[in-house]
């Protein structure tokens, strides 16, 4: 199993609202991907401008297929454009 946490900081409150809208769309589509165990978008309670995707995948092949999916390739760049400095990824295996 693979856990991927992707943290990002938005530039403005308007960007946060748009990132949540896009993020919720990404979550809904990603939960349909083969090998997706869980996928969620979370807002920090300590920093109002920080959000995180928390994903769990059965294996690396499933994660790779997700990252090559149409919805991922369309939505993630739109979210990244709203960030102050891109996404910081942390990957864990268990």
C-alpha angles and dihedrals in degrees: 000000000000128000117198122188116189115191124192139171119218122219100225141008088255089054089051092055091048092046090053091049092049092040093054089051090051091049093050093050096041094053086066093056118108111258096021109136096173138348126181143162118223134187119217116246091205100046115035092202098054125090133174138203112212114195135176121198131184093228146344093268091059092048091048091050089050092052088051094049123116093240093050094048091048102042106034096062089050090054093044089055088061094054129097093224112358128263126313111214126204116186125195131182123207 
